[in-house]
Amino acid sequence: MACAECVTRGLLLRELAARIDRAVDRGAGSRARDLLALSDAELGRAMGVEREPDPEPAAVAELDQLLAAQGCEAVCAHDPDWPEAFARLGPAAPRALFVRGRRELLEAVGTIPVVTIVG
């Protein structure tokens, strides 16, 4: 399981996804990569959320249980299996990946062609 800090970022992105989508659609200067490079607090403010993003520990535990029930897991930037290729993304790099399948394939990210489908 990924650390709580990295999973919290995933929960924040889930909460703000529609707002980020609308902001990115507005055009120049609002690219998703620029937004994703912001800290949690900065991203929340940029998306019009004034409270400090801090999901309850129960939300992190609930996500862990949901992932496990589906045969999935979260892997974060602090994990030894974290793909080094994400370092090229700088501050916009994901903090956690929600994955299912052969974890050892993470080693290949950045070394072979990869397709990602989100949604």
Stockholm file with secondary structure:
# STOCKHOLM 1.0

chainA/1-119         MACAECVTRGLLLRELAARIDRAVDRGAGSRARDLLALSDAELGRAMGVEREPDPEPAAVAELDQLLAAQGCEAVCAHDPDWPEAFARLGPAAPRALFVRGRRELLEAVGTIPVVTIVG
#=GR chainA/1-119 SS CCCHHHHHHHHHHHHHHHHHHHHHHTCTTCCHHHHHTSCHHHHHHHTTCCSCCCCCHHHHHHHHHHHHHTTEEEEETTSTTCCGGGGGGGGGSCSEEEEESCGGGGGGBTTBCCCCCCC
#=GC SS_cons         CCCHHHHHHHHHHHHHHHHHHHHHHTCTTCCHHHHHTSCHHHHHHHTTCCSCCCCCHHHHHHHHHHHHHTTEEEEETTSTTCCGGGGGGGGGSCSEEEEESCGGGGGGBTTBCCCCCCC
//
